[in-house]
Amino acid sequence: MKLDELRPAPGAKKRRKKIGRGPGSGHGKTSTKGHKGHKARSGGGKAGGLNVYVLELAKQLGSVSHACRIMGFSRDSFYRFRDLYQKGWRSGADRDVAPGAEPEEPGGRGC
């Protein structure tokens, strides 16, 4: 076998979806985003890192329920975010923390 004979396994490389290239492409016009609405706009959708903010808000308010209601998260999601945060996982807004740094515990268990 020579270097010029090496090929990836069939199906190992998937082509990138090209959107916004006209009606013949099958992904033209609205470019797979549907019609109107916030998520169809440029930069639309939820911002990353909101889970860190809900943890901080719960810590400030002293109430998980109030923080979740304000931010629009379920309490189940809050506890999932908190557990991930305690294990060292960081989202977009909090990734610039030094690796190996001890995570503080935002948001206690409240009602």
C-alpha positions as CSV (number, residue, x, y, z in Angstrom):
1,M,0.0,0.0,0.0
2,K,1.3,3.4,-1.0
3,L,0.5,6.8,0.5
4,D,-1.4,7.8,-2.7
5,E,-3.6,4.8,-2.3
6,L,-4.9,5.7,1.2
7,R,-8.6,6.7,1.2
8,P,-11.1,7.2,4.1
9,A,-13.5,4.4,4.6
10,P,-16.8,4.8,2.6
11,G,-19.2,7.0,4.5
12,A,-16.5,8.3,6.9
13,K,-16.5,11.8,5.4
14,K,-19.8,13.6,5.3
15,R,-20.3,16.6,3.0
16,R,-21.1,20.0,4.6
17,K,-24.6,21.2,3.9
18,K,-24.4,24.2,1.6
19,I,-27.3,26.5,2.3
20,G,-28.5,29.6,0.6
21,R,-27.3,28.6,-2.9
22,G,-30.6,28.9,-4.8
23,P,-33.7,26.9,-5.3
24,G,-31.9,24.1,-7.2
25,S,-29.8,23.2,-4.2
26,G,-32.9,22.3,-2.2
27,H,-31.7,24.5,0.6
28,G,-32.3,27.9,-0.9
29,K,-34.6,30.8,-0.1
30,T,-35.0,30.6,3.7
31,S,-31.9,28.4,4.0
32,T,-33.6,25.8,6.1
33,K,-34.6,28.3,8.8
34,G,-38.3,28.5,8.0
35,H,-40.3,31.7,7.7
36,K,-39.8,34.8,10.0
37,G,-39.4,34.6,13.7
38,H,-36.5,35.2,16.0
39,K,-34.6,32.0,15.1
40,A,-34.8,32.8,11.4
41,R,-33.0,36.1,11.9
42,S,-29.3,36.6,11.8
43,G,-27.9,35.9,15.3
44,G,-31.3,34.6,16.4
45,G,-31.8,32.0,19.1
46,K,-30.8,31.7,22.7
47,A,-27.4,32.9,23.7
48,G,-24.9,30.3,25.0
49,G,-23.9,30.4,28.6
50,L,-27.4,31.3,30.0
51,N,-27.1,28.4,32.4
52,V,-24.3,30.1,34.3
53,Y,-26.4,33.2,34.7
54,V,-29.3,31.2,36.1
55,L,-26.9,29.6,38.7
56,E,-25.6,33.1,39.7
57,L,-29.1,34.5,39.9
58,A,-30.3,31.6,42.1
59,K,-27.3,32.4,44.4
60,Q,-28.2,36.1,44.6
61,L,-31.9,35.6,45.1
62,G,-31.5,32.6,47.4
63,S,-34.3,30.9,45.6
64,V,-34.0,28.4,42.8
65,S,-37.6,28.6,41.9
66,H,-37.6,32.4,41.4
67,A,-34.4,32.3,39.4
68,C,-35.8,29.6,37.1
69,R,-39.0,31.4,36.6
70,I,-37.2,34.7,35.7
71,M,-34.8,33.0,33.3
72,G,-37.3,30.6,31.8
73,F,-35.7,27.3,32.9
74,S,-37.2,24.3,34.6
75,R,-35.8,23.4,38.0
76,D,-34.8,20.0,36.6
77,S,-32.6,21.9,34.0
78,F,-31.2,24.0,36.8
79,Y,-30.0,21.0,38.8
80,R,-28.6,19.4,35.7
81,F,-26.6,22.6,34.9
82,R,-25.5,22.9,38.5
83,D,-24.2,19.3,38.6
84,L,-22.3,19.8,35.4
85,Y,-20.9,23.0,36.7
86,Q,-19.6,21.3,39.8
87,K,-17.9,18.6,37.7
88,G,-15.9,21.4,36.0
89,W,-18.0,21.8,32.8
90,R,-18.0,25.3,31.4
91,S,-20.3,26.9,28.9
92,G,-19.6,29.8,26.5
93,A,-19.8,32.6,29.0
94,D,-17.6,31.0,31.6
95,R,-15.0,29.1,29.5
96,D,-12.1,31.5,30.1
97,V,-11.6,30.1,33.7
98,A,-8.2,28.6,34.1
99,P,-8.0,24.9,33.6
100,G,-7.9,23.0,36.9
101,A,-9.4,25.9,38.8
102,E,-11.8,24.9,41.6
103,P,-15.4,25.7,40.6
104,E,-17.3,27.6,43.2
105,E,-20.8,26.4,44.1
106,P,-23.4,28.8,42.7
107,G,-27.0,28.4,43.7
108,G,-27.9,26.1,46.6
109,R,-30.8,23.8,46.7
110,G,-33.8,25.9,47.4
111,C,-37.5,25.9,46.7
